[in-house]
Amino acid sequence: MMQAVKTAKVPVVANVAVGKKARKKGFAKKMMTLCEEQAREWGYDQCYLVVEANNRPAQTLYRKLVR
């Protein structure tokens, strides 16, 4: 199901991918941490994350990262 997104100007993180052999080693978490840090440096307190609706493993990971 698609959801409407506000047109606020904030950073968008999309197309994050980790190769199969590199999964479960913390790379996605590190990439997201770096994206969040960069957004803060740019003066933002939030960013949007685009995740495929059928990518349950990614959704699970990103939910764990929400603070």
N, C-alpha and C positions, 0 to 999 in steps of 0.2 A: 504494500500500500504506500503510495506516495504521500508525502506531507508537504504542505506549503512552508516555505522558509521565508522569514522576514528579509527584507532587502537591506538590512544594516550592513555596513562595511566592516567586516571582520575577516581575519584569515580563514581560509578553508583548507583542510587537509583531506586529500583524496588520493586514491590509487596507491595506497601503502601496500607493499608486497614484500614478503620474505620467502626466499627459495625453500623448497621442501627440506633439503638437507640442513638448512640453517634454523629451522623452526624449533621452538621450545628452548631457545638459548638466550632469550631476553632482548633480541634485536628490535622487535616491534615496540616493546616497551621503551627501549632507549630512543628509538626514532620519535616516538610520541613525546617523550620527555623533552627532547631537543626542540621539537616543534612548539611545545608550550613555552619553553624558555625564550625562543625567538619571538613568539607573539608578545610575551611580556616586555621584551626589549623594545619592541615596536610600539609599546604603550597600550596594548589590548589586554583585557582581563578575561577574554573568552575567544574561542575559535570554533568553527563548525567542522565536524568530521563526517565525511561521506563514506558509508559502508554499504555494500551490497546486502539487500534484504535477506538473501539466502546464505550469507556467510556467517553462520552461527559461531564458529570459533573466534572470528574477529570481534563479533559483537560481545562475546563473553569476555574477551581480553579487555576491550575498551570500557566495558562496565566496571571491571575491577580497577581501572586506572582513574575513574572519576573520583574526585576528592570532595 
